């Protein structure tokens, strides 16, 4: 796990992967490379670049290998999502150092997103993680649908903890808890974090990944910070969304998160002005305005 120096929290930027993957119009690979370079230049310590998913699943990310080659040596140090061993093979061929796996806390989403049952997903991920660790790679694990599922409604806390701990115990250095459809609230965030702590996973190995469907993402991030979490996933300009909730407005905007931390006197290491400029630039590339309130205010 990357440990930024001189910061109080770590912002794990997911815009180039989680943000752009939902865009219907294909973004030129050169623009993606520039986006990543601009984000790094703004001081973001970790930028998740892409995913080595099959192009028929996510056409937007079909250029993953080309993108990583364009990024050159910088790209080797950036995390990428891999769905299985085939994705890992592609990451290994490029000499990458950090991968992430993406699991589900619910049966229905596991079937729909992974074509595996809740239990079968671990058999798919285990050899991927083992091989990655043997190759000296760092592995991050995501668990989705932590606070709610569009088919199964509320997800039992003990079920989320069980799945998350199993994913982490495969050999991950960090577990990111995802509010995939944005239904979480501050109280529920604290409840789940307490449960993970009781199960043996301390706040320092946990990250949070909030969507802003109901306008709760920033409040949830604050609740997680108060609890003791220090790694926060966010997307520049609030890029992204969730195909499982029609009203989803995307990921927590990185600018909004940085603005909140600035007000708390918490050091992020991010140049907010450069970040806003980057999101305005990407908004022009995409042909639509940023949903970030800070970008709207400062842009």
C-alpha angles and dihedrals in degrees: 000000000000113000111202115213123234098012133112095211136021120230111205104204113214101169098109092052112022093027102047097037090078095053111111095205114071112248114218113253090234090058091050091052091049090047091055093045091051091050091051089047090054089060102259104153097205126033118179102218109193146312130262091220122143108276092233089063097047112012091182090068098045088109094061097122092044090050094051091049090051090053091055119186092354089060093059090068097049122094121244130191117243121189097197145338093300089058090047090053090058092049092049092050089058094047095242120171106203131048136172132207124208119216134174131237091205136061096228096051091045089056094045099041103031103021086232135104120252090263097038092060091072092056088053095048100041099074090043092055094041093052092044092052091047087054090054095254125147114235129207121191125210122199115195133203092034096152102026146347126217092226102033099033114208114022117219111251093227090054092053091048093048093051094042094049092048090052092047093046091057085078108284123148093209139020119212115204111213129206089199098180097031099242098128124114132200094259093050090049091057092046093054094044090051089052093051090049090052089051091056103264109120124208091255092069094044129087129184129224115191133186119205101222093130097027093257102112097098093044089049091050090051091050090051091049092051089050092055106264112140104180119076128183114217140160125228110249091003090281117177137041142198122267089205097063117050093204095050111130098192140259125333104283113246091219092055091050093049090049091053093049091047088057090051092050090246115148115229100167089230124131100224094197093055091045092053090049089051093052092047089052092050090047088059091049090052094041096232135091124261116257092213110116091211092051089050091049098045100030 
